Amino acid sequence: MKVIPSIDLLGGKVVRLYQGDYEKVTVYYDDAIEALKMIISKGASRIHIVDLDGARKGSESFSTNVNEEVIKNLVQTFKGKIQFQVGGGIRNLSDVKRLIEIGIDQVIIGSLIFIDFEAYQEIIKQFGEKIILALDVKEGFIKRNGWLIDTHMTINELLQSGKIGEVYAIMTTDIAVDGALTGPNFEMMKVLNAQSYKWIASGGVSSRTDLEALSKLGIYGAILGKAVFEGMVEDLSDL
């Protein structure tokens, strides 16, 4: 299983939001390069970068936000030492192309499947193997636009719709446990892993033991954020 630490960018700084609340922000690093140095030193092989400014800007493009230069600098500094997956505010094909051109390994899109399905389809057609679909869930329903808008749809309903297509993987976040360090939603991941996609779990990881338990479910990867920056998980090597 891939152990995938997360760097969340807000105004160029490395932060964590509590349960997706932009009013509940903890700043861990002013310099993202220093944060990634720390993560690589702990054995990580892949990094998950979230552009929080982009995620909440709705229809605006990835290129309009303040974090693009930070992401470019991270790739230029660490390409070859770690794999990159990046998401947040990616709304069109040109955003995806630009990220791939600067060296991003996988691009994460989520809200687009609900906002502009035609644009989503075109991205999957051209770059499906480079795409991770992010589905963020609260009380069973998928939320979009940085967890601010309810889609009134469950993951199972979306899977049954046939709209997802051929993607690299699907990442699911249980918003209720994200940042709370109370443990992942194992039951949700166990149910989802029966579906024929590679699954990445996100939210609630507080220890290496949590990662080992997720690994036993046979899922592809697990995201962790706060636990890294609070020093609760020191070994970020894959399982």
Summary of the structure (lengths in Angstrom):
residues: 239
radius of gyration: 16.1
end to end distance: 4.9
largest distance: 42.6
contacts: 814
relative contact order: 0.16
helix: 34%
strand: 29%
